[in-house]
Amino acid sequence: MSLDADRKKARDQRMDDLVKLTKSWSASTQAEYNARVKMLKALLAGRGVGQVAQTTVGAASQLVVDEVNDFLTG
């Protein structure tokens, strides 16, 4: 083999190694991001349920106050 062929073979091997490492890093990073997204979506869903319950309680309380006021003022 000539020197140029050896260099090309070594370069190709480095490129192949880089591609493998990049794909491995990408897969692990994607898995980490997917886990974060799942956790944050669950957190937001939980907050949404709490806000809906709080809004419902607030609306019910206001309705009771309005009804009592209407009854008392007749």
C-alpha positions as CSV (number, residue, x, y, z in Angstrom):
1,M,0.0,0.0,0.0
2,S,1.1,3.5,-0.7
3,L,1.3,6.2,1.9
4,D,-1.8,8.0,0.4
5,A,-3.8,4.8,0.6
6,D,-2.8,4.3,4.2
7,R,-3.8,7.8,5.1
8,K,-7.1,7.5,3.3
9,K,-7.8,4.2,5.1
10,A,-7.0,5.8,8.5
11,R,-9.1,8.9,7.7
12,D,-12.0,6.7,6.6
13,Q,-11.7,4.7,9.9
14,R,-11.8,7.9,11.9
15,M,-14.8,9.1,10.0
16,D,-16.6,5.8,10.6
17,D,-15.7,6.1,14.3
18,L,-17.0,9.7,14.4
19,V,-20.3,8.6,12.8
20,K,-20.8,5.8,15.3
21,L,-20.0,8.1,18.2
22,T,-22.3,10.8,16.9
23,K,-25.2,8.4,16.5
24,S,-24.6,6.9,19.9
25,W,-24.5,10.4,21.5
26,S,-27.6,11.5,19.6
27,A,-29.6,8.4,20.7
28,S,-28.7,8.9,24.4
29,T,-29.4,12.6,24.2
30,Q,-32.7,12.1,22.5
31,A,-33.7,9.5,25.2
32,E,-32.8,12.0,27.9
33,Y,-34.8,14.8,26.3
34,N,-37.8,12.5,25.8
35,A,-37.7,11.6,29.5
36,R,-37.6,15.3,30.4
37,V,-40.5,16.1,28.1
38,K,-42.5,13.3,29.6
39,M,-41.8,14.5,33.1
40,L,-42.6,18.1,32.3
41,K,-45.9,17.2,30.5
42,A,-46.9,15.2,33.5
43,L,-46.1,18.2,35.7
44,L,-48.1,20.6,33.5
45,A,-51.0,18.2,33.4
46,G,-51.0,18.0,37.2
47,R,-50.9,21.8,37.5
48,G,-53.8,22.0,35.0
49,V,-56.0,19.8,37.1
50,G,-55.2,21.8,40.2
51,Q,-56.0,25.0,38.5
52,V,-59.3,23.7,37.1
53,A,-60.3,22.5,40.6
54,Q,-59.3,25.8,42.1
55,T,-61.3,27.7,39.5
56,T,-64.3,25.5,40.1
57,V,-64.2,26.1,43.9
58,G,-63.8,29.8,43.3
59,A,-66.8,29.9,40.9
60,A,-68.9,27.8,43.3
61,S,-68.0,30.1,46.2
62,Q,-68.9,33.2,44.3
63,L,-72.2,31.6,43.2
64,V,-73.1,30.8,46.8
65,V,-72.3,34.4,47.8
66,D,-74.4,35.8,45.0
67,E,-77.3,33.6,45.8
68,V,-77.2,34.4,49.5
69,N,-77.0,38.2,48.7
70,D,-80.0,37.8,46.3
71,F,-82.0,36.0,48.9
72,L,-81.2,38.4,51.7
73,T,-81.9,41.5,49.5
74,G,-85.0,39.8,48.2
